[in-house]
Amino acid sequence: MVGSMQDKVKALQPYFKGMEMSESKEGGLLTYIKVLFPPEWIIDESTTERFGVEVAENEGIFYFWSEGTNTDTIFDAVEFNIKQNKTAEEKTKIYKQKVAELKTVFADENNSVEALRSLSFVMNFAANTETISSISTKEGDETKITPKQLMKSKIKKSNKEAKENEPMAD
């Protein structure tokens, strides 16, 4: 059990700040797990429905507690909340990166308004591929790109069409 408890505590690092057990007024065993989360993190609603969650606002510390619940279950709930918040942070980071990449595509003077209007995105969820997205035009000209290439990418077909539509010199 000691190894198992140590593994549970280790899984909550660096957020885990302590654990207490005490007797409730009714004689049951109360288990408190004390964690320090970043201020922007939120606690999943299903956790607050199943367990007591108290916040020491001045310290930014959350206390997850329950009476008569298996300690592993409380640890699992805290770990679930950590994973949920870390996933949300990563998605926000990726979103900001993609917005910055799109800004460079739109700022590129070589990309015509027509080409930008026909811009679409296709997600490729293949497990072993470097290509995670593509840019395509309505005409079907699709260019597979990696995230690094996205910043440098140009919409080739629109540029080709722009050149073709230039008045010919007599």
LINPENOR-V287211 format. One line per field, one symbol per residue. ss: DSSP state (A for helix, B for strand, O for the rest). Layout:
ss: ???
This chain:
ss: OAAAAAAAAAAOOOOBBBBBBBBOOOOOBBBBBBBBOOOOOOOOAAAAAAOBBBBBOOOOBBBBBBBOOOAAAAAAAAAAAAAAAAAAAAAAAAAAAAAAAAAAAAAOOOOOAAAAAOOBBBBOOOOOOOOOBBBBOOOOOBBBBOAAAAAAOOOAAAAAAAAAOOOOOO
